[in-house]
Amino acid sequence: MKKVFKLKEGNKNPQRQLDAIKHEIRKYIKREKRKPLPNDADFWDLKCKFAINDEEPKAIEFTEITMCIDEASKKDADSIYMEIISTIGKKAKAE
């Protein structure tokens, strides 16, 4: 998923727009995690990038997604860029 979300959408309530964005991202993540795993994979690893307005996207942790969206709304941003790419994850072997 590579998408630009508008935080200020015409006559929509900003809080409801924010909730709709979070819902769409959560729905995408659930869909990605439901995909069947290849034989050599242990889990789906999600690589995330985030940017406010027209800034350069920076890599963030998967757990920081909602925190970054909330921070952007507090900064009164017009739009945000969210990139979530699923890759194959492997657990480290215990010795």
PDB file of N, CA, C and O in Angstrom:
ATOM      1  N   MET A   1       0.855  -1.171   0.000  1.00  0.00           N
ATOM      2  CA  MET A   1       0.000   0.000   0.000  1.00  0.00           C
ATOM      3  C   MET A   1       0.898   1.229   0.000  1.00  0.00           C
ATOM      4  O   MET A   1       1.743   1.401   0.878  1.00  0.00           O
ATOM      5  N   LYS A   2       0.703   2.058  -0.977  1.00  0.00           N
ATOM      6  CA  LYS A   2       1.369   3.354  -1.048  1.00  0.00           C
ATOM      7  C   LYS A   2       0.262   4.349  -1.329  1.00  0.00           C
ATOM      8  O   LYS A   2      -0.302   4.367  -2.424  1.00  0.00           O
ATOM      9  N   LYS A   3      -0.051   5.178  -0.345  1.00  0.00           N
ATOM     10  CA  LYS A   3      -1.213   6.033  -0.496  1.00  0.00           C
ATOM     11  C   LYS A   3      -1.047   7.359   0.233  1.00  0.00           C
ATOM     12  O   LYS A   3      -0.409   7.433   1.283  1.00  0.00           O
ATOM     13  N   VAL A   4      -1.635   8.407  -0.345  1.00  0.00           N
ATOM     14  CA  VAL A   4      -1.691   9.719   0.286  1.00  0.00           C
ATOM     15  C   VAL A   4      -3.109   9.903   0.816  1.00  0.00           C
ATOM     16  O   VAL A   4      -4.080   9.797   0.067  1.00  0.00           O
ATOM     17  N   PHE A   5      -3.217  10.179   2.105  1.00  0.00           N
ATOM     18  CA  PHE A   5      -4.513  10.396   2.740  1.00  0.00           C
ATOM     19  C   PHE A   5      -4.679  11.879   3.031  1.00  0.00           C
ATOM     20  O   PHE A   5      -3.755  12.520   3.532  1.00  0.00           O
ATOM     21  N   LYS A   6      -5.833  12.422   2.725  1.00  0.00           N
ATOM     22  CA  LYS A   6      -6.126  13.820   3.038  1.00  0.00           C
ATOM     23  C   LYS A   6      -6.774  13.891   4.416  1.00  0.00           C
ATOM     24  O   LYS A   6      -7.792  13.246   4.666  1.00  0.00           O
ATOM     25  N   LEU A   7      -6.181  14.675   5.300  1.00  0.00           N
ATOM     26  CA  LEU A   7      -6.739  14.839   6.645  1.00  0.00           C
ATOM     27  C   LEU A   7      -7.854  15.870   6.659  1.00  0.00           C
ATOM     28  O   LEU A   7      -8.758  15.802   7.492  1.00  0.00           O
ATOM     29  N   LYS A   8      -7.794  16.818   5.746  1.00  0.00           N
ATOM     30  CA  LYS A   8      -8.833  17.851   5.657  1.00  0.00           C
ATOM     31  C   LYS A   8      -9.605  17.631   4.366  1.00  0.00           C
ATOM     32  O   LYS A   8      -9.128  17.970   3.283  1.00  0.00           O
ATOM     33  N   GLU A   9     -10.781  17.070   4.483  1.00  0.00           N
ATOM     34  CA  GLU A   9     -11.588  16.691   3.328  1.00  0.00           C
ATOM     35  C   GLU A   9     -12.886  17.488   3.321  1.00  0.00           C
ATOM     36  O   GLU A   9     -13.871  17.074   3.932  1.00  0.00           O
ATOM     37  N   GLY A  10     -12.892  18.590   2.656  1.00  0.00           N
ATOM     38  CA  GLY A  10     -14.107  19.379   2.453  1.00  0.00           C
ATOM     39  C   GLY A  10     -14.887  19.655   3.721  1.00  0.00           C
ATOM     40  O   GLY A  10     -14.373  20.259   4.663  1.00  0.00           O
ATOM     41  N   ASN A  11     -16.137  19.206   3.738  1.00  0.00           N
ATOM     42  CA  ASN A  11     -17.015  19.489   4.869  1.00  0.00           C
ATOM     43  C   ASN A  11     -17.091  18.328   5.867  1.00  0.00           C
ATOM     44  O   ASN A  11     -17.996  18.305   6.701  1.00  0.00           O
ATOM     45  N   LYS A  12     -16.163  17.366   5.802  1.00  0.00           N
ATOM     46  CA  LYS A  12     -16.171  16.241   6.736  1.00  0.00           C
ATOM     47  C   LYS A  12     -15.541  16.644   8.062  1.00  0.00           C
ATOM     48  O   LYS A  12     -14.629  17.469   8.116  1.00  0.00           O
ATOM     49  N   ASN A  13     -16.052  16.039   9.128  1.00  0.00           N
ATOM     50  CA  ASN A  13     -15.501  16.263  10.460  1.00  0.00           C
ATOM     51  C   ASN A  13     -14.070  15.706  10.498  1.00  0.00           C
ATOM     52  O   ASN A  13     -13.864  14.546  10.140  1.00  0.00           O
ATOM     53  N   PRO A  14     -13.087  16.496  10.920  1.00  0.00           N
ATOM     54  CA  PRO A  14     -11.694  16.027  10.912  1.00  0.00           C
ATOM     55  C   PRO A  14     -11.459  14.768  11.754  1.00  0.00           C
ATOM     56  O   PRO A  14     -10.656  13.913  11.379  1.00  0.00           O
ATOM     57  N   GLN A  15     -12.149  14.654  12.878  1.00  0.00           N
ATOM     58  CA  GLN A  15     -11.957  13.478  13.734  1.00  0.00           C
ATOM     59  C   GLN A  15     -12.488  12.215  13.050  1.00  0.00           C
ATOM     60  O   GLN A  15     -11.878  11.150  13.140  1.00  0.00           O
ATOM     61  N   ARG A  16     -13.619  12.342  12.374  1.00  0.00           N
ATOM     62  CA  ARG A  16     -14.183  11.188  11.657  1.00  0.00           C
ATOM     63  C   ARG A  16     -13.312  10.809  10.463  1.00  0.00           C
ATOM     64  O   ARG A  16     -13.179   9.629  10.138  1.00  0.00           O
ATOM     65  N   GLN A  17     -12.724  11.799   9.816  1.00  0.00           N
ATOM     66  CA  GLN A  17     -11.812  11.542   8.706  1.00  0.00           C
ATOM     67  C   GLN A  17     -10.579  10.799   9.217  1.00  0.00           C
ATOM     68  O   GLN A  17     -10.094   9.877   8.561  1.00  0.00           O
ATOM     69  N   LEU A  18     -10.077  11.193  10.372  1.00  0.00           N
ATOM     70  CA  LEU A  18      -8.930  10.540  10.990  1.00  0.00           C
ATOM     71  C   LEU A  18      -9.252   9.088  11.333  1.00  0.00           C
ATOM     72  O   LEU A  18      -8.439   8.197  11.088  1.00  0.00           O
ATOM     73  N   ASP A  19     -10.430   8.849  11.895  1.00  0.00           N
ATOM     74  CA  ASP A  19     -10.853   7.489  12.215  1.00  0.00           C
ATOM     75  C   ASP A  19     -11.007   6.633  10.960  1.00  0.00           C
ATOM     76  O   ASP A  19     -10.683   5.446  10.982  1.00  0.00           O
ATOM     77  N   ALA A  20     -11.492   7.215   9.876  1.00  0.00           N
ATOM     78  CA  ALA A  20     -11.648   6.485   8.621  1.00  0.00           C
ATOM     79  C   ALA A  20     -10.293   6.070   8.049  1.00  0.00           C
ATOM     80  O   ALA A  20     -10.155   4.977   7.501  1.00  0.00           O
ATOM     81  N   ILE A  21      -9.296   6.946   8.179  1.00  0.00           N
ATOM     82  CA  ILE A  21      -7.948   6.628   7.702  1.00  0.00           C
ATOM     83  C   ILE A  21      -7.360   5.473   8.506  1.00  0.00           C
ATOM     84  O   ILE A  21      -6.809   4.530   7.939  1.00  0.00           O
ATOM     85  N   LYS A  22      -7.482   5.554   9.822  1.00  0.00           N
ATOM     86  CA  LYS A  22      -6.965   4.486  10.683  1.00  0.00           C
ATOM     87  C   LYS A  22      -7.666   3.163  10.382  1.00  0.00           C
ATOM     88  O   LYS A  22      -7.030   2.110  10.361  1.00  0.00           O
ATOM     89  N   HIS A  23      -8.974   3.220  10.151  1.00  0.00           N
ATOM     90  CA  HIS A  23      -9.735   2.004   9.847  1.00  0.00           C
ATOM     91  C   HIS A  23      -9.251   1.376   8.543  1.00  0.00           C
ATOM     92  O   HIS A  23      -9.097   0.157   8.465  1.00  0.00           O
ATOM     93  N   GLU A  24      -9.010   2.192   7.524  1.00  0.00           N
ATOM     94  CA  GLU A  24      -8.551   1.672   6.235  1.00  0.00           C
ATOM     95  C   GLU A  24      -7.175   1.025   6.361  1.00  0.00           C
ATOM     96  O   GLU A  24      -6.918  -0.007   5.742  1.00  0.00           O
ATOM     97  N   ILE A  25      -6.290   1.620   7.155  1.00  0.00           N
ATOM     98  CA  ILE A  25      -4.956   1.060   7.353  1.00  0.00           C
ATOM     99  C   ILE A  25      -5.039  -0.260   8.115  1.00  0.00           C
ATOM    100  O   ILE A  25      -4.363  -1.224   7.755  1.00  0.00           O
ATOM    101  N   ARG A  26      -5.853  -0.314   9.155  1.00  0.00           N
ATOM    102  CA  ARG A  26      -6.017  -1.561   9.922  1.00  0.00           C
ATOM    103  C   ARG A  26      -6.592  -2.672   9.040  1.00  0.00           C
ATOM    104  O   ARG A  26      -6.169  -3.825   9.124  1.00  0.00           O
ATOM    105  N   LYS A  27      -7.556  -2.312   8.196  1.00  0.00           N
ATOM    106  CA  LYS A  27      -8.178  -3.284   7.300  1.00  0.00           C
ATOM    107  C   LYS A  27      -7.139  -3.838   6.322  1.00  0.00           C
ATOM    108  O   LYS A  27      -7.125  -5.039   6.049  1.00  0.00           O
ATOM    109  N   TYR A  28      -6.280  -2.979   5.800  1.00  0.00           N
ATOM    110  CA  TYR A  28      -5.227  -3.419   4.877  1.00  0.00           C
ATOM    111  C   TYR A  28      -4.248  -4.356   5.580  1.00  0.00           C
ATOM    112  O   TYR A  28      -3.848  -5.375   5.016  1.00  0.00           O
ATOM    113  N   ILE A  29      -3.861  -4.015   6.811  1.00  0.00           N
ATOM    114  CA  ILE A  29      -2.914  -4.844   7.556  1.00  0.00           C
ATOM    115  C   ILE A  29      -3.500  -6.227   7.818  1.00  0.00           C
ATOM    116  O   ILE A  29      -2.808  -7.234   7.663  1.00  0.00           O
ATOM    117  N   LYS A  30      -4.764  -6.283   8.210  1.00  0.00           N
ATOM    118  CA  LYS A  30      -5.408  -7.577   8.452  1.00  0.00           C
ATOM    119  C   LYS A  30      -5.443  -8.414   7.179  1.00  0.00           C
ATOM    120  O   LYS A  30      -5.213  -9.623   7.222  1.00  0.00           O
ATOM    121  N   ARG A  31      -5.730  -7.776   6.050  1.00  0.00           N
ATOM    122  CA  ARG A  31      -5.783  -8.477   4.775  1.00  0.00           C
ATOM    123  C   ARG A  31      -4.411  -9.035   4.401  1.00  0.00           C
ATOM    124  O   ARG A  31      -4.311 -10.160   3.912  1.00  0.00           O
ATOM    125  N   GLU A  32      -3.358  -8.257   4.628  1.00  0.00           N
ATOM    126  CA  GLU A  32      -2.003  -8.705   4.311  1.00  0.00           C
ATOM    127  C   GLU A  32      -1.588  -9.884   5.193  1.00  0.00           C
ATOM    128  O   GLU A  32      -0.943 -10.818   4.718  1.00  0.00           O
ATOM    129  N   LYS A  33      -1.952  -9.843   6.459  1.00  0.00           N
ATOM    130  CA  LYS A  33      -1.557 -10.914   7.383  1.00  0.00           C
ATOM    131  C   LYS A  33      -2.331 -12.210   7.133  1.00  0.00           C
ATOM    132  O   LYS A  33      -1.888 -13.281   7.547  1.00  0.00           O
ATOM    133  N   ARG A  34      -3.478 -12.125   6.463  1.00  0.00           N
ATOM    134  CA  ARG A  34      -4.257 -13.318   6.143  1.00  0.00           C
ATOM    135  C   ARG A  34      -3.726 -14.070   4.931  1.00  0.00           C
ATOM    136  O   ARG A  34      -4.102 -15.223   4.715  1.00  0.00           O
ATOM    137  N   LYS A  35      -2.877 -13.458   4.148  1.00  0.00           N
ATOM    138  CA  LYS A  35      -2.339 -14.114   2.959  1.00  0.00           C
ATOM    139  C   LYS A  35      -1.568 -15.360   3.356  1.00  0.00           C
ATOM    140  O   LYS A  35      -0.911 -15.381   4.396  1.00  0.00           O
ATOM    141  N   PRO A  36      -1.643 -16.401   2.533  1.00  0.00           N
ATOM    142  CA  PRO A  36      -0.889 -17.619   2.862  1.00  0.00           C
ATOM    143  C   PRO A  36       0.615 -17.371   2.816  1.00  0.00           C
ATOM    144  O   PRO A  36       1.121 -16.681   1.931  1.00  0.00           O
ATOM    145  N   LEU A  37       1.312 -17.945   3.779  1.00  0.00           N
ATOM    146  CA  LEU A  37       2.757 -17.775   3.872  1.00  0.00           C
ATOM    147  C   LEU A  37       3.477 -18.724   2.920  1.00  0.00           C
ATOM    148  O   LEU A  37       3.019 -19.849   2.721  1.00  0.00           O
ATOM    149  N   PRO A  38       4.585 -18.302   2.330  1.00  0.00           N
ATOM    150  CA  PRO A  38       5.425 -19.223   1.561  1.00  0.00           C
ATOM    151  C   PRO A  38       6.028 -20.271   2.503  1.00  0.00           C
ATOM    152  O   PRO A  38       6.041 -20.074   3.718  1.00  0.00           O
ATOM    153  N   ASN A  39       6.516 -21.360   1.960  1.00  0.00           N
ATOM    154  CA  ASN A  39       7.047 -22.451   2.784  1.00  0.00           C
ATOM    155  C   ASN A  39       8.229 -22.042   3.643  1.00  0.00           C
ATOM    156  O   ASN A  39       8.395 -22.569   4.742  1.00  0.00           O
ATOM    157  N   ASP A  40       9.055 -21.117   3.174  1.00  0.00           N
ATOM    158  CA  ASP A  40      10.260 -20.752   3.915  1.00  0.00           C
ATOM    159  C   ASP A  40      10.053 -19.563   4.862  1.00  0.00           C
ATOM    160  O   ASP A  40      11.028 -19.042   5.405  1.00  0.00           O
ATOM    161  N   ALA A  41       8.812 -19.125   5.069  1.00  0.00           N
ATOM    162  CA  ALA A  41       8.544 -17.952   5.902  1.00  0.00           C
ATOM    163  C   ALA A  41       7.887 -18.356   7.220  1.00  0.00           C
ATOM    164  O   ALA A  41       7.171 -19.354   7.294  1.00  0.00           O
ATOM    165  N   ASP A  42       8.149 -17.551   8.267  1.00  0.00           N
ATOM    166  CA  ASP A  42       7.529 -17.772   9.576  1.00  0.00           C
ATOM    167  C   ASP A  42       6.371 -16.804   9.819  1.00  0.00           C
ATOM    168  O   ASP A  42       5.402 -17.150  10.495  1.00  0.00           O
ATOM    169  N   PHE A  43       6.473 -15.579   9.260  1.00  0.00           N
ATOM    170  CA  PHE A  43       5.435 -14.570   9.449  1.00  0.00           C
ATOM    171  C   PHE A  43       5.587 -13.492   8.383  1.00  0.00           C
ATOM    172  O   PHE A  43       6.593 -13.452   7.674  1.00  0.00           O
ATOM    173  N   TRP A  44       4.588 -12.619   8.268  1.00  0.00           N
ATOM    174  CA  TRP A  44       4.662 -11.467   7.374  1.00  0.00           C
ATOM    175  C   TRP A  44       5.256 -10.301   8.160  1.00  0.00           C
ATOM    176  O   TRP A  44       4.717  -9.910   9.196  1.00  0.00           O
ATOM    177  N   ASP A  45       6.351  -9.751   7.676  1.00  0.00           N
ATOM    178  CA  ASP A  45       7.001  -8.598   8.280  1.00  0.00           C
ATOM    179  C   ASP A  45       6.555  -7.362   7.508  1.00  0.00           C
ATOM    180  O   ASP A  45       6.659  -7.329   6.282  1.00  0.00           O
ATOM    181  N   LEU A  46       6.062  -6.351   8.206  1.00  0.00           N
ATOM    182  CA  LEU A  46       5.544  -5.159   7.552  1.00  0.00           C
ATOM    183  C   LEU A  46       6.560  -4.018   7.653  1.00  0.00           C
ATOM    184  O   LEU A  46       6.910  -3.575   8.747  1.00  0.00           O
ATOM    185  N   LYS A  47       7.021  -3.559   6.504  1.00  0.00           N
ATOM    186  CA  LYS A  47       7.943  -2.417   6.421  1.00  0.00           C
ATOM    187  C   LYS A  47       7.104  -1.168   6.185  1.00  0.00           C
ATOM    188  O   LYS A  47       6.308  -1.130   5.246  1.00  0.00           O
ATOM    189  N   CYS A  48       7.266  -0.156   7.015  1.00  0.00           N
ATOM    190  CA  CYS A  48       6.415   1.031   6.965  1.00  0.00           C
ATOM    191  C   CYS A  48       7.237   2.298   6.745  1.00  0.00           C
ATOM    192  O   CYS A  48       8.348   2.436   7.257  1.00  0.00           O
ATOM    193  N   LYS A  49       6.662   3.219   5.970  1.00  0.00           N
ATOM    194  CA  LYS A  49       7.223   4.554   5.786  1.00  0.00           C
ATOM    195  C   LYS A  49       6.092   5.549   5.956  1.00  0.00           C
ATOM    196  O   LYS A  49       4.939   5.259   5.636  1.00  0.00           O
ATOM    197  N   PHE A  50       6.435   6.735   6.468  1.00  0.00           N
ATOM    198  CA  PHE A  50       5.431   7.742   6.774  1.00  0.00           C
ATOM    199  C   PHE A  50       5.981   9.132   6.472  1.00  0.00           C
ATOM    200  O   PHE A  50       7.160   9.407   6.695  1.00  0.00           O
ATOM    201  N   ALA A  51       5.110  10.008   5.960  1.00  0.00           N
ATOM    202  CA  ALA A  51       5.507  11.395   5.705  1.00  0.00           C
ATOM    203  C   ALA A  51       4.308  12.306   5.906  1.00  0.00           C
ATOM    204  O   ALA A  51       3.169  11.924   5.637  1.00  0.00           O
ATOM    205  N   ILE A  52       4.581  13.524   6.387  1.00  0.00           N
ATOM    206  CA  ILE A  52       3.551  14.547   6.561  1.00  0.00           C
ATOM    207  C   ILE A  52       3.667  15.523   5.396  1.00  0.00           C
ATOM    208  O   ILE A  52       4.760  15.979   5.059  1.00  0.00           O
ATOM    209  N   ASN A  53       2.518  15.840   4.782  1.00  0.00           N
ATOM    210  CA  ASN A  53       2.444  16.738   3.626  1.00  0.00           C
ATOM    211  C   ASN A  53       3.399  16.269   2.527  1.00  0.00           C
ATOM    212  O   ASN A  53       3.269  15.137   2.062  1.00  0.00           O
ATOM    213  N   ASP A  54       4.345  17.091   2.101  1.00  0.00           N
ATOM    214  CA  ASP A  54       5.240  16.737   0.995  1.00  0.00           C
ATOM    215  C   ASP A  54       6.655  16.429   1.451  1.00  0.00           C
ATOM    216  O   ASP A  54       7.594  16.570   0.668  1.00  0.00           O
ATOM    217  N   GLU A  55       6.830  16.014   2.691  1.00  0.00           N
ATOM    218  CA  GLU A  55       8.151  15.677   3.201  1.00  0.00           C
ATOM    219  C   GLU A  55       8.635  14.366   2.585  1.00  0.00           C
ATOM    220  O   GLU A  55       7.866  13.641   1.953  1.00  0.00           O
ATOM    221  N   GLU A  56       9.907  14.078   2.778  1.00  0.00           N
ATOM    222  CA  GLU A  56      10.480  12.809   2.344  1.00  0.00           C
ATOM    223  C   GLU A  56      10.030  11.714   3.316  1.00  0.00           C
ATOM    224  O   GLU A  56      10.171  11.890   4.527  1.00  0.00           O
ATOM    225  N   PRO A  57       9.495  10.593   2.828  1.00  0.00           N
ATOM    226  CA  PRO A  57       9.045   9.524   3.736  1.00  0.00           C
ATOM    227  C   PRO A  57      10.205   8.943   4.540  1.00  0.00           C
ATOM    228  O   PRO A  57      11.301   8.735   4.020  1.00  0.00           O
ATOM    229  N   LYS A  58       9.938   8.686   5.822  1.00  0.00           N
ATOM    230  CA  LYS A  58      10.954   8.079   6.682  1.00  0.00           C
ATOM    231  C   LYS A  58      10.420   6.749   7.195  1.00  0.00           C
ATOM    232  O   LYS A  58       9.215   6.574   7.375  1.00  0.00           O
ATOM    233  N   ALA A  59      11.329   5.823   7.425  1.00  0.00           N
ATOM    234  CA  ALA A  59      10.964   4.496   7.912  1.00  0.00           C
ATOM    235  C   ALA A  59      10.516   4.592   9.364  1.00  0.00           C
ATOM    236  O   ALA A  59      11.149   5.261  10.181  1.00  0.00           O
ATOM    237  N   ILE A  60       9.415   3.915   9.671  1.00  0.00           N
ATOM    238  CA  ILE A  60       8.915   3.871  11.044  1.00  0.00           C
ATOM    239  C   ILE A  60       8.645   2.419  11.419  1.00  0.00           C
ATOM    240  O   ILE A  60       8.557   1.549  10.553  1.00  0.00           O
ATOM    241  N   GLU A  61       8.517   2.171  12.698  1.00  0.00           N
ATOM    242  CA  GLU A  61       8.167   0.845  13.183  1.00  0.00           C
ATOM    243  C   GLU A  61       6.681   0.603  12.959  1.00  0.00           C
ATOM    244  O   GLU A  61       5.893   1.548  12.925  1.00  0.00           O
ATOM    245  N   PHE A  62       6.301  -0.642  12.807  1.00  0.00           N
ATOM    246  CA  PHE A  62       4.906  -1.015  12.607  1.00  0.00           C
ATOM    247  C   PHE A  62       4.028  -0.532  13.757  1.00  0.00           C
ATOM    248  O   PHE A  62       2.889  -0.123  13.533  1.00  0.00           O
ATOM    249  N   THR A  63       4.538  -0.574  14.972  1.00  0.00           N
ATOM    250  CA  THR A  63       3.762  -0.189  16.148  1.00  0.00           C
ATOM    251  C   THR A  63       3.567   1.316  16.279  1.00  0.00           C
ATOM    252  O   THR A  63       2.767   1.756  17.105  1.00  0.00           O
ATOM    253  N   GLU A  64       4.278   2.117  15.486  1.00  0.00           N
ATOM    254  CA  GLU A  64       4.199   3.575  15.577  1.00  0.00           C
ATOM    255  C   GLU A  64       3.222   4.196  14.585  1.00  0.00           C
ATOM    256  O   GLU A  64       3.129   5.422  14.517  1.00  0.00           O
ATOM    257  N   ILE A  65       2.499   3.402  13.825  1.00  0.00           N
ATOM    258  CA  ILE A  65       1.636   3.926  12.765  1.00  0.00           C
ATOM    259  C   ILE A  65       0.586   4.887  13.314  1.00  0.00           C
ATOM    260  O   ILE A  65       0.501   6.026  12.856  1.00  0.00           O
ATOM    261  N   THR A  66      -0.210   4.454  14.279  1.00  0.00           N
ATOM    262  CA  THR A  66      -1.289   5.314  14.791  1.00  0.00           C
ATOM    263  C   THR A  66      -0.731   6.524  15.529  1.00  0.00           C
ATOM    264  O   THR A  66      -1.328   7.600  15.497  1.00  0.00           O
ATOM    265  N   MET A  67       0.405   6.356  16.192  1.00  0.00           N
ATOM    266  CA  MET A  67       1.019   7.474  16.882  1.00  0.00           C
ATOM    267  C   MET A  67       1.434   8.557  15.883  1.00  0.00           C
ATOM    268  O   MET A  67       1.246   9.745  16.147  1.00  0.00           O
ATOM    269  N   CYS A  68       1.992   8.161  14.751  1.00  0.00           N
ATOM    270  CA  CYS A  68       2.407   9.124  13.726  1.00  0.00           C
ATOM    271  C   CYS A  68       1.208   9.820  13.092  1.00  0.00           C
ATOM    272  O   CYS A  68       1.276  11.010  12.785  1.00  0.00           O
ATOM    273  N   ILE A  69       0.119   9.097  12.893  1.00  0.00           N
ATOM    274  CA  ILE A  69      -1.091   9.699  12.324  1.00  0.00           C
ATOM    275  C   ILE A  69      -1.669  10.724  13.293  1.00  0.00           C
ATOM    276  O   ILE A  69      -2.059  11.815  12.878  1.00  0.00           O
ATOM    277  N   ASP A  70      -1.727  10.386  14.574  1.00  0.00           N
ATOM    278  CA  ASP A  70      -2.222  11.328  15.576  1.00  0.00           C
ATOM    279  C   ASP A  70      -1.335  12.569  15.666  1.00  0.00           C
ATOM    280  O   ASP A  70      -1.831  13.687  15.808  1.00  0.00           O
ATOM    281  N   GLU A  71      -0.028  12.363  15.582  1.00  0.00           N
ATOM    282  CA  GLU A  71       0.912  13.480  15.636  1.00  0.00           C
ATOM    283  C   GLU A  71       0.706  14.410  14.434  1.00  0.00           C
ATOM    284  O   GLU A  71       0.785  15.630  14.579  1.00  0.00           O
ATOM    285  N   ALA A  72       0.445  13.854  13.270  1.00  0.00           N
ATOM    286  CA  ALA A  72       0.211  14.658  12.063  1.00  0.00           C
ATOM    287  C   ALA A  72      -1.066  15.486  12.201  1.00  0.00           C
ATOM    288  O   ALA A  72      -1.114  16.633  11.756  1.00  0.00           O
ATOM    289  N   SER A  73      -2.094  14.910  12.814  1.00  0.00           N
ATOM    290  CA  SER A  73      -3.342  15.665  12.981  1.00  0.00           C
ATOM    291  C   SER A  73      -3.161  16.791  14.003  1.00  0.00           C
ATOM    292  O   SER A  73      -3.784  17.845  13.879  1.00  0.00           O
ATOM    293  N   LYS A  74      -2.318  16.574  15.003  1.00  0.00           N
ATOM    294  CA  LYS A  74      -2.045  17.629  15.983  1.00  0.00           C
ATOM    295  C   LYS A  74      -1.239  18.768  15.363  1.00  0.00           C
ATOM    296  O   LYS A  74      -1.367  19.922  15.771  1.00  0.00           O
ATOM    297  N   LYS A  75      -0.405  18.433  14.372  1.00  0.00           N
ATOM    298  CA  LYS A  75       0.387  19.458  13.683  1.00  0.00           C
ATOM    299  C   LYS A  75      -0.442  20.183  12.623  1.00  0.00           C
ATOM    300  O   LYS A  75       0.068  21.062  11.928  1.00  0.00           O
ATOM    301  N   ASP A  76      -1.706  19.821  12.503  1.00  0.00           N
ATOM    302  CA  ASP A  76      -2.637  20.450  11.558  1.00  0.00           C
ATOM    303  C   ASP A  76      -2.176  20.267  10.108  1.00  0.00           C
ATOM    304  O   ASP A  76      -2.214  21.202   9.308  1.00  0.00           O
ATOM    305  N   ALA A  77      -1.738  19.042   9.787  1.00  0.00           N
ATOM    306  CA  ALA A  77      -1.276  18.727   8.440  1.00  0.00           C
ATOM    307  C   ALA A  77      -2.457  18.584   7.481  1.00  0.00           C
ATOM    308  O   ALA A  77      -3.565  18.238   7.893  1.00  0.00           O
ATOM    309  N   ASP A  78      -2.209  18.852   6.209  1.00  0.00           N
ATOM    310  CA  ASP A  78      -3.245  18.709   5.189  1.00  0.00           C
ATOM    311  C   ASP A  78      -3.366  17.265   4.710  1.00  0.00           C
ATOM    312  O   ASP A  78      -4.468  16.779   4.456  1.00  0.00           O
ATOM    313  N   SER A  79      -2.216  16.577   4.589  1.00  0.00           N
ATOM    314  CA  SER A  79      -2.235  15.204   4.096  1.00  0.00           C
ATOM    315  C   SER A  79      -1.078  14.424   4.709  1.00  0.00           C
ATOM    316  O   SER A  79      -0.125  14.996   5.238  1.00  0.00           O
ATOM    317  N   ILE A  80      -1.193  13.094   4.621  1.00  0.00           N
ATOM    318  CA  ILE A  80      -0.122  12.211   5.071  1.00  0.00           C
ATOM    319  C   ILE A  80       0.114  11.157   3.996  1.00  0.00           C
ATOM    320  O   ILE A  80      -0.791  10.808   3.238  1.00  0.00           O
ATOM    321  N   TYR A  81       1.341  10.660   3.946  1.00  0.00           N
ATOM    322  CA  TYR A  81       1.709   9.586   3.036  1.00  0.00           C
ATOM    323  C   TYR A  81       2.008   8.357   3.873  1.00  0.00           C
ATOM    324  O   TYR A  81       2.778   8.426   4.831  1.00  0.00           O
ATOM    325  N   MET A  82       1.399   7.225   3.514  1.00  0.00           N
ATOM    326  CA  MET A  82       1.606   5.981   4.254  1.00  0.00           C
ATOM    327  C   MET A  82       2.006   4.899   3.267  1.00  0.00           C
ATOM    328  O   MET A  82       1.346   4.697   2.248  1.00  0.00           O
ATOM    329  N   GLU A  83       3.078   4.213   3.576  1.00  0.00           N
ATOM    330  CA  GLU A  83       3.543   3.101   2.745  1.00  0.00           C
ATOM    331  C   GLU A  83       3.725   1.891   3.644  1.00  0.00           C
ATOM    332  O   GLU A  83       4.459   1.945   4.631  1.00  0.00           O
ATOM    333  N   ILE A  84       3.055   0.798   3.299  1.00  0.00           N
ATOM    334  CA  ILE A  84       3.177  -0.443   4.059  1.00  0.00           C
ATOM    335  C   ILE A  84       3.446  -1.557   3.052  1.00  0.00           C
ATOM    336  O   ILE A  84       2.619  -1.828   2.181  1.00  0.00           O
ATOM    337  N   ILE A  85       4.599  -2.198   3.174  1.00  0.00           N
ATOM    338  CA  ILE A  85       4.993  -3.271   2.277  1.00  0.00           C
ATOM    339  C   ILE A  85       5.213  -4.529   3.115  1.00  0.00           C
ATOM    340  O   ILE A  85       5.968  -4.508   4.088  1.00  0.00           O
ATOM    341  N   SER A  86       4.556  -5.619   2.738  1.00  0.00           N
ATOM    342  CA  SER A  86       4.730  -6.863   3.475  1.00  0.00           C
ATOM    343  C   SER A  86       5.870  -7.679   2.857  1.00  0.00           C
ATOM    344  O   SER A  86       5.934  -7.866   1.642  1.00  0.00           O
ATOM    345  N   THR A  87       6.749  -8.151   3.711  1.00  0.00           N
ATOM    346  CA  THR A  87       7.885  -8.971   3.295  1.00  0.00           C
ATOM    347  C   THR A  87       7.883 -10.240   4.122  1.00  0.00           C
ATOM    348  O   THR A  87       7.184 -10.344   5.130  1.00  0.00           O
ATOM    349  N   ILE A  88       8.667 -11.192   3.686  1.00  0.00           N
ATOM    350  CA  ILE A  88       8.766 -12.463   4.393  1.00  0.00           C
ATOM    351  C   ILE A  88       9.625 -12.267   5.640  1.00  0.00           C
ATOM    352  O   ILE A  88      10.717 -11.703   5.574  1.00  0.00           O
ATOM    353  N   GLY A  89       9.114 -12.744   6.781  1.00  0.00           N
ATOM    354  CA  GLY A  89       9.859 -12.659   8.031  1.00  0.00           C
ATOM    355  C   GLY A  89      10.248 -14.044   8.519  1.00  0.00           C
ATOM    356  O   GLY A  89       9.483 -15.000   8.383  1.00  0.00           O
ATOM    357  N   LYS A  90      11.440 -14.145   9.086  1.00  0.00           N
ATOM    358  CA  LYS A  90      11.921 -15.412   9.625  1.00  0.00           C
ATOM    359  C   LYS A  90      12.334 -15.200  11.066  1.00  0.00           C
ATOM    360  O   LYS A  90      12.982 -14.206  11.395  1.00  0.00           O
ATOM    361  N   LYS A  91      11.961 -16.129  11.920  1.00  0.00           N
ATOM    362  CA  LYS A  91      12.355 -16.066  13.316  1.00  0.00           C
ATOM    363  C   LYS A  91      13.809 -16.480  13.462  1.00  0.00           C
ATOM    364  O   LYS A  91      14.305 -17.332  12.725  1.00  0.00           O
ATOM    365  N   ALA A  92      14.481 -15.867  14.418  1.00  0.00           N
ATOM    366  CA  ALA A  92      15.876 -16.219  14.686  1.00  0.00           C
ATOM    367  C   ALA A  92      15.916 -17.591  15.347  1.00  0.00           C
ATOM    368  O   ALA A  92      15.098 -17.903  16.212  1.00  0.00           O
ATOM    369  N   LYS A  93      16.855 -18.380  14.937  1.00  0.00           N
ATOM    370  CA  LYS A  93      17.013 -19.728  15.494  1.00  0.00           C
ATOM    371  C   LYS A  93      17.620 -19.641  16.890  1.00  0.00           C
ATOM    372  O   LYS A  93      18.626 -18.962  17.096  1.00  0.00           O
ATOM    373  N   ALA A  94      17.002 -20.337  17.852  1.00  0.00           N
ATOM    374  CA  ALA A  94      17.529 -20.372  19.214  1.00  0.00           C
ATOM    375  C   ALA A  94      18.694 -21.369  19.272  1.00  0.00           C
ATOM    376  O   ALA A  94      18.623 -22.461  18.706  1.00  0.00           O
ATOM    377  N   GLU A  95      19.746 -20.977  19.955  1.00  0.00           N
ATOM    378  CA  GLU A  95      20.913 -21.865  20.047  1.00  0.00           C
ATOM    379  C   GLU A  95      20.967 -22.559  21.373  1.00  0.00           C
ATOM    380  O   GLU A  95      21.882 -23.343  21.623  1.00  0.00           O
TER     381      GLU A  95
END
